[in-house]
Amino acid sequence: MPTIPLARNRGKQVHAPDIEIECERTPRSVEKPQAPTPVWTGPEYPRILPGQYTASAVRVITPQYIRRWQRWSLGICFCPFAEPGVEVTLFLNLGKNMVPKRGSDFFRAWTQANGEAPKKGKPMDPRVFLEGQIYEIEIVDADVDSDGKPKSDAEIYSKVRRIVSVLRNQSVRPGVVPIRN
C-alpha cells in the first residue's frame, strides 16, 4: 500500500475506502531561540570619596519630567580637579511647571553661578553654570533609594549635594589650578 506524506495528519494513518495512507512525522527543532542579553544604556555614575572638591561645570543634563514625582529636574555635571575624567552630578528640582521658587535648590545654585539674583520675568538659563566659573562643591554618597531604603554597596554612587561657593572668571589667577581640600 502506498505511503503519502500529509501535513494535516502527522503520524496518523488515514483510511480511504480502498487506500491506506501513512503520514511521515517531521522532526521538531529541539533548539530554542536565545533571548537577547540585556544591555545597560543608561548613564554611569562613578563613586569617589565624599568631601569638598574644587571643580568646573562641564555640561548640563537637559530638563526631564520625572513622572514618579510629577516634577521637572535637571542635572549639572561637574569635573573635580582632583579626579580627572570623573563627572559627578548635581540634580536640581525645577518644580511642577518649571517655575523655580525663591529658596529652592535650583534658585540658590543658579544665583550662585550667575553672581546675582534673577531679574523678574527673565529666563533662568542653566547654561549660566558653564561660563568658566570654578566651583567648590560638596560630594556625598547616594546611599538610599527613592523610597528612602538603604542601597547595596554596589548601587551607591557619588553625587553633588550642593555648591559651597563660586569663583567667577575674574577671581581666578591664570595658571592656578585649585585642588581638593
HELIX and SHEET records of a PDB file:
HELIX    1   1 ASP A  105  ASN A  114  1                                  10    
HELIX    2   2 PRO A  126  LEU A  130  5                                   5    
HELIX    3   3 ASP A  153  GLU A  155  5                                   3    
HELIX    4   4 ASN A  169  SER A  171  5                                   3    
SHEET    1   A 2 GLN A  13  HIS A  15  0                                        
SHEET    2   A 2 GLU A  20  GLU A  22 -1                                        
SHEET    1   B 5 VAL A  88  GLY A  95  0                                        
SHEET    2   B 5 ARG A  71  PRO A  80 -1                                        
SHEET    3   B 5 GLY A  51  ILE A  66 -1                                        
SHEET    4   B 5 ILE A 134  ALA A 142 -1                                        
SHEET    5   B 5 TYR A 157  LEU A 167 -1                                        
END                                                                             
